[in-house]
């Protein structure tokens, strides 16, 4: 099969090449998925799991990409809950070869059934962003109706979904971003937009929850906005400045089949929109990793057609 491989951690994007790789082995409780579409995170070439397995052993050359949508091609020993030929989507394992390939072996529990009326391209853009948004808002910040939630990077992959979920939950949503993002963020459902380029973060006033995807100075300054008993949650870095009388935490997204199923249903109902930008073939996946590209919506790699 063909796959994008990363062979040199010091080379960065220039070390990504399209190569021939062996067909993956389905271990116990695995499935092999014929990949139709795959998502990736540009920063994943810096993640330890890209270069080592769970025991810390080197595993280069490795295949990046951790979001997948496709069809089950094979079941590993003991695998239950999924069938050959079934449409699925979800997360590939952090420390194993990923989804930028024609086939990938995945733990079955990390995948959810994909309804026939949800396109693979859309589904491949949902797992990391959708689960991150949900877990940050509901599992960690524990938002409730009537609260005020400030979402940084509200036009981005995670932020755009967080805005929609927080609005549906009955909170007052303040979205931040660059000035060019204003119309997008308000159309997603935010009640107010704050332009970070203008540096007026204090205009948000007191909020119950800050959901940060940016880190750095923006994260540090956000702590002062959290009212007593509130929560500052970040996926960018562990907060170094804490709210005076509240919680501050950092988390990494975890697989969740039940929540993926729920998110897919929200797509079907029209309650959730995923912003897909560029769709590129596998041969162009390495170029899609290049830094500095600002594409509205997620870039998805299309590998096979239905």
C-alpha positions in Angstrom: 0.0 0.0 0.0 1.0 3.6 -0.3 1.5 5.9 2.7 3.0 9.1 3.8 6.0 8.4 6.0 8.1 10.5 8.4 11.7 9.2 8.5 13.7 11.9 10.2 12.5 13.9 13.2 15.0 16.6 12.5 13.9 17.1 8.9 10.3 18.2 9.8 8.0 18.5 6.8 10.9 17.9 4.4 11.2 14.4 5.8 7.7 13.4 4.7 7.6 11.2 1.6 5.0 9.1 -0.3 6.3 5.5 -0.1 5.2 1.9 -0.3 4.5 0.3 3.0 3.5 -3.2 4.1 -0.2 -3.9 4.6 -0.9 -3.4 8.3 -1.3 -6.3 10.8 -4.5 -6.5 12.7 -3.6 -7.3 16.3 -6.1 -8.5 18.9 -9.1 -6.2 19.2 -8.0 -4.3 16.1 -9.6 -3.6 12.8 -7.9 -2.7 9.5 -9.6 0.2 7.9 -9.5 1.0 4.2 -9.0 4.7 4.4 -11.2 6.9 2.4 -10.3 10.2 4.1 -7.8 11.2 6.7 -7.2 14.2 9.0 -3.9 15.4 10.5 -2.5 18.0 12.9 0.4 20.1 11.6 2.1 20.0 14.9 2.1 16.2 15.3 5.7 15.9 13.9 6.8 17.2 17.2 4.8 14.7 19.3 6.8 11.8 20.9 4.3 9.2 19.7 5.1 10.1 16.1 8.6 8.7 16.6 8.3 6.1 19.4 6.0 3.3 20.4 4.3 3.0 23.8 7.5 1.6 25.4 9.6 4.4 24.1 11.3 2.4 21.3 12.0 4.1 18.0 9.5 3.3 15.3 10.7 5.3 12.3 9.8 5.5 9.5 6.3 6.2 10.9 3.0 7.1 9.3 1.4 10.4 10.6 -2.3 11.3 10.8 -4.7 10.5 13.6 -8.2 11.0 12.2 -9.7 8.4 9.9 -12.9 7.7 8.0 -13.3 4.6 5.9 -14.5 1.0 5.7 -13.6 -2.0 7.8 -11.5 -4.3 5.7 -10.4 -6.9 8.3 -11.1 -7.8 11.9 -8.4 -8.8 14.4 -8.8 -11.7 16.7 -11.4 -11.1 19.4 -12.7 -7.9 17.8 -16.4 -7.3 18.4 -18.9 -4.5 17.7 -17.8 -3.8 14.1 -18.2 -5.8 10.9 -16.2 -6.1 7.6 -17.6 -3.7 5.1 -18.9 -1.3 7.7 -18.4 2.5 7.4 -16.5 3.8 10.4 -14.6 6.9 11.6 -12.5 7.9 14.6 -9.1 8.2 16.1 -6.0 6.2 15.3 -3.6 5.3 18.1 -1.1 8.0 19.1 2.0 5.7 19.1 1.2 3.6 16.0 1.2 4.2 12.3 -1.6 6.6 11.4 -4.2 7.4 8.8 -2.2 9.0 5.9 -2.2 5.6 4.2 -4.4 3.4 2.1 -5.0 1.1 5.1 -4.5 1.5 8.8 -4.8 -0.8 11.8 -6.8 0.7 14.7 -8.1 -0.4 18.0 -11.8 -1.1 17.4 -12.8 0.8 20.5 -11.5 4.1 19.0 -13.9 3.9 16.1 -17.6 4.6 15.7 -20.1 3.6 13.0 -20.4 6.3 10.3 -23.9 6.8 8.9 -24.3 6.4 5.2 -25.3 10.0 4.6 -22.2 11.5 6.2 -19.4 12.0 3.7 -16.0 10.5 4.6 -14.4 13.9 4.0 -16.5 15.6 6.6 -16.1 12.7 9.1 -12.3 12.7 8.8 -12.3 16.4 10.0 -14.5 15.6 13.1 -12.8 13.2 15.6 -10.0 15.2 17.2 -11.7 18.6 17.0 -15.2 17.3 18.0 -14.0 15.2 20.9 -11.6 18.0 22.1 -14.4 20.6 22.1 -16.8 18.3 23.9 -14.4 17.1 26.5 -13.1 20.6 27.2 -16.5 22.1 27.7 -18.5 19.3 29.3 -16.1 16.9 30.9 -13.5 19.3 32.2 -15.1 22.8 32.4 -18.6 21.3 33.2 -20.5 24.1 31.6 -24.2 24.6 32.4 -27.0 26.7 30.9 -26.8 30.4 31.8 -23.0 30.6 32.1 -20.7 32.8 30.0 -18.0 30.9 28.1 -15.1 32.6 26.4 -13.6 30.5 23.5 -10.3 31.5 22.1 -9.5 30.7 18.4 -13.3 30.5 17.8 -12.9 30.2 14.0 -10.4 27.3 14.2 -11.0 23.6 14.0 -11.7 23.1 17.7 -13.0 26.5 18.5 -15.6 26.5 15.8 -17.1 23.3 17.1 -16.8 24.5 20.7 -18.8 27.7 19.8 -21.7 25.6 18.4 -21.7 23.1 21.3 -21.6 25.8 23.9 -24.4 27.8 22.2 -26.6 24.7 22.0 -26.0 24.1 25.7 -27.6 27.5 26.5 -24.5 29.5 27.5 -23.6 33.0 26.4 -20.6 32.6 24.1 -17.8 35.0 23.5 -15.5 34.0 20.6 -12.1 35.5 20.0 -9.9 35.6 16.9 -8.4 37.8 14.2 -10.5 40.6 12.8 -11.0 38.6 9.6 -12.8 35.9 11.7 -15.6 38.1 13.0 -18.3 37.1 10.5 -17.5 33.4 10.7 -17.5 33.3 14.5 -20.8 35.2 14.8 -22.4 33.0 12.1 -21.4 29.9 14.1 -23.5 31.2 17.0 -21.2 33.3 19.2 -23.1 36.2 20.9 -20.0 38.4 20.9 -16.7 38.6 19.0 -13.4 39.9 20.5 -10.6 40.9 18.1 -7.3 39.6 19.6 -5.4 41.7 17.1 -6.8 44.8 18.8 -5.6 43.5 22.2 -8.8 44.2 24.0 -9.2 40.9 25.9 -10.4 42.7 29.0 -13.5 43.8 27.2 -14.9 40.3 27.7 -15.5 41.1 31.4 -15.9 38.2 33.9 -16.7 34.8 32.5 -17.4 31.4 34.0 -15.2 29.4 31.6 -12.3 30.2 29.3 -11.6 27.5 26.7 -8.1 28.2 25.3 -6.5 26.8 22.1 -3.8 29.4 21.8 -1.6 29.4 24.9 1.2 31.9 25.7 0.3 35.4 26.7 -3.4 35.0 25.7 -3.7 32.1 28.1 -1.9 34.0 30.9 -4.1 37.1 30.5 -7.2 35.0 30.4 -6.9 33.8 34.0 -7.9 37.3 35.3 -11.2 37.0 33.4 -12.4 33.9 35.3 -14.9 34.7 38.1 -14.8 32.9 41.4 -15.5 29.2 41.0 -14.9 29.3 37.3 -12.6 27.3 35.1 -9.7 28.0 32.8 -9.1 25.0 30.5 -6.4 24.8 27.8 -5.4 22.4 25.1 -2.3 24.4 24.1 -0.2 24.1 27.3 -0.6 23.7 31.0 -1.7 27.1 32.5 1.0 28.9 34.5 -1.3 31.6 35.8 -4.3 30.4 37.7 -7.6 32.2 38.3 -7.6 33.7 41.8 -10.5 31.6 43.0 -11.0 28.9 40.3 -9.6 25.9 38.5 -7.0 25.8 35.8 -6.2 22.7 33.8 -4.7 21.2 30.6 -5.9 18.1 28.9 -5.2 15.8 25.9 -8.2 14.4 24.0 -9.2 10.8 24.5 -11.1 8.4 22.2 -14.8 8.0 23.0 -16.9 5.8 20.7 -20.2 6.9 22.3 -19.4 10.6 21.9 -18.3 10.1 18.3 -21.7 8.5 17.6 -23.4 11.5 19.2 -21.4 14.0 17.2 -22.2 12.2 14.0 -25.9 12.4 14.8 -25.5 16.1 15.4 -24.0 16.4 11.9 -27.0 14.6 10.4 -29.5 16.7 12.3 -27.8 19.9 11.1 -27.0 20.9 14.7 -23.2 20.8 14.0 -21.2 22.1 11.1 -17.6 21.0 10.4 -15.6 23.6 8.5 -13.7 21.6 5.8 -11.4 23.7 3.7 -8.9 22.2 1.3 -9.3 18.5 0.2 -6.1 17.1 -1.2 -5.0 13.7 -2.5 -2.5 11.5 -0.6 0.3 12.5 -2.9 -0.1 16.1 -1.7 -0.3 15.3 2.0 3.3 16.2 2.7 2.9 19.7 1.2 -0.3 20.1 3.3 1.8 19.9 6.5 3.8 23.0 5.5 3.7 25.7 8.2 2.2 29.1 7.6 -0.7 27.9 5.5 -4.0 29.7 6.6 -6.8 27.8 5.0 -10.4 28.5 6.2 -11.5 25.2 7.7 -9.7 21.8 8.1 -7.5 20.4 5.4 -8.5 16.8 4.7 -6.6 14.2 2.7 -8.9 12.2 0.3 -7.5 8.7 -0.3 -10.3 6.6 -1.8 -13.7 7.1 -3.2 -16.9 5.3 -2.1 
